[in-house]
């Protein structure tokens, strides 16, 4: 039993698909206001789905769902993918010569015709023979190479002997063209072809029949800006390709657009370099503080830059040390002040006063122990404009407490260490006296070297004035 087979396996480059996908997202692929898809298949110009959207009638694609899912039809071929890299992927029927019980199966066709069209040729560069196992050397199987510029092929499977004479080793014979990534030929795979109707085929396409030399200055020239004309290497016509550093659809007027090479992290990644994007290219430049070492081809720091960096480092270190030292100094001073105030408080009888006050918890009139901070704030740090009296005993300031109570704060000059307990007793007693002719003692501060006494403020002048000024003598 003999088989006539035309086996063409296609090596499909995945990089081309990924690049086309990126171009479809970032750049236009069709003329303005033209649809760019049929089902899941992108239709880039020079192909088009409607009149005026394709280069000419040869590139007009019919989008139909009459045979099932929506799919593009080019001539009489179902298209699964268009590539701007000169290729179109189509589906082609398998020629079958099958018999059932010695009778030829009328549902199969043993002859298949493939006509690619004027601008299309069956690829002879991408299609390479690939056999997994067995051989195809003429015994039960044969293969032929596809010549350059082939537009038309007839595939026929025929038996030269009666089917009953050779037995039923295989009920079918096949003739087909197949894509490598979709079908790898092996002897065992022949049985699976009984249930397979079509195989993928790769076509090369080009524009017109003229060469780049003949077409470049004519009005019908298709290649857009920032693109170049490429001679077709499979048949006649020409192709367009974006120039280096540009990406997009080269068949559109402004389809090829500049790529920002600086978005690539692998460009200009050496120390001291920065990337500068240009039209169709990029350059690596040295950043400020670096210069190009021509012999080594790298950016190196300037000598002055190194000195500046060193000085800046020293200055920052000095500032850090200064800040840390100041912070530590303030902490130490604060702790010393707290200890000093505590020592003054104990020295001035603060513990004795607290003990006495604790015994008078139920008494309404109690002596308040003010802090040094409270009285300092009340007198605006003992502002001289708030002095209301002075003499050998000390100085009296007018002050305002946080609750807006106006008080007189007596800051004594004399310290009598021998009468501390007596002084505390008098403070407790005086703070409990409530008489209209006696200035009330509100409390004291014991955190200073000399205790401070806080009295109620009497706005009608001093006793000295009432005794010695004639204008006020008779009022008492």
Secondary structure by P-SEA (a helix, b strand, c coil): cbbbbbbbbbbccaaaaaaaaaaaaccccccccccccccccccccccccccccccccccccccccccccbbbbccccccccccccbbbbbbbbbbbbcccccccccccccbbbbbcccccccccccbbbbbcccccccccbbbbbbcccccbbbbbbbbccccccccccccccccbbbbccccccccccccccccccbbbbbbbbbccccccccccccccccccccbbbbcccccccbbbbbcccccccccccccbbbbcccccccccccccbbbbbcccbbbbbbcccccccccccbbbbcaaaaaaaaaaaaaaaaaaaaaaaaaaaaaaaaaaaaaaaaaaaaaaaaaaaaaaaaaaccccbbbbbbcaaaaaaaaccccccccccccccbbbbbbcccccbbbbbbbbcccccccaaaaaaaaaaaaacccccccccccccccccbbbbbbccccccccccccccccccccc
